[in-house]
Amino acid sequence: MFQLRLFQAAHGDVREFTPRLAEAEADVQRIVEANMEALLGVQLLASEYGTGPVHAGRIDSLGLDANGAPVVIEYKRGRDSGVINQGLFYLSWLVDHRAEFEYLVRERLGAAAAAQVFWSGPRLICVAGDYTRYDLHAVREHRRSIDLVRYRLFGRDLIGLEAVATAGGRPVQGRPEQRTRPARSGCERIAELAKAADEVLLSLGDGITKVQRKQYSAYRRLQNFASLCPPQRTKVHVYLSLDPAEVDLVPDFTRNVMGLGHHGTGDVEVRLRTERDLERAHDLFRASYAAA
């Protein structure tokens, strides 16, 4: 069941919006495709993409996520036990037609994006009114990267999304152990700091997937909430998917990088030089995880 309750409070009156399903599957697809990057962190490449006369199918939505991974998105108005198998059917077709997909990326986004397609992590995202317990179990046991997203509509123009199951990464339980360590060189200390940051990011909650790219590691719920770059000589850079205008930026610790080129994704840069910096960053990490 969708647990979110939505209220409008204005002029002393409180009005609750009753959650509802869409009239048709196409209505869900239309809303998501019109706002796909904001809702799912995916750039839309094609809608109702035909898979040819032999395969004889149509992929609801085809896209590319922030890490360069190909994404197949399937929609269902309500609960449909076939949505996962249908999506996996199309995902298998996609993996077998890499050249065709890269041509599509090149045509829509340019040659640079096509050259960076991340075939190690193709994804399936299902958006439906609900799922069975068998769906949730199947996702957790599957080797593919799959996200199950439950939707509800509220009022005339509001949509709620809830990520109910994710496959493709498992969170590390517990916070990094604090223990006394022998003296280390500067490079060793920074490398251990990067490892500790990785452990903290993975331990923030359920449903976290780590995507390893050459230039960075991305931490994703439904979309990226953090990117961790390889340690430099004296510091570690973490980029968070937060609005810089809503963060109290601290000189030499946090920085607004909106519009600036950097590896990974996120508009707030956090610079970690010591374990104390990592402790200070916990609240920011949690805020970015919650926002995703």
Secondary structure as GFF3:
##gff-version 3
##sequence-region A 1 292
A	DSSP	beta_strand	6	10	.	.	.	ID=ss1
A	DSSP	beta_strand	13	17	.	.	.	ID=ss2
A	DSSP	beta_strand	19	20	.	.	.	ID=ss3
A	DSSP	alpha_helix	25	34	.	.	.	ID=ss4
A	DSSP	alpha_helix	36	40	.	.	.	ID=ss5
A	DSSP	beta_strand	42	50	.	.	.	ID=ss6
A	DSSP	alpha_helix	52	55	.	.	.	ID=ss7
A	DSSP	beta_strand	58	65	.	.	.	ID=ss8
A	DSSP	beta_strand	70	75	.	.	.	ID=ss9
A	DSSP	alpha_helix	83	96	.	.	.	ID=ss10
A	DSSP	alpha_helix	98	109	.	.	.	ID=ss11
A	DSSP	alpha_helix	111	115	.	.	.	ID=ss12
A	DSSP	beta_strand	123	128	.	.	.	ID=ss13
A	DSSP	alpha_helix	133	141	.	.	.	ID=ss14
A	DSSP	beta_strand	145	154	.	.	.	ID=ss15
A	DSSP	beta_strand	158	167	.	.	.	ID=ss16
A	DSSP	alpha_helix	186	202	.	.	.	ID=ss17
A	DSSP	beta_strand	209	212	.	.	.	ID=ss18
A	DSSP	beta_strand	217	220	.	.	.	ID=ss19
A	DSSP	beta_strand	224	228	.	.	.	ID=ss20
A	DSSP	beta_strand	236	240	.	.	.	ID=ss21
A	DSSP	three_ten_helix	244	246	.	.	.	ID=ss22
A	DSSP	beta_strand	254	256	.	.	.	ID=ss23
A	DSSP	beta_strand	268	272	.	.	.	ID=ss24
A	DSSP	alpha_helix	275	291	.	.	.	ID=ss25
###
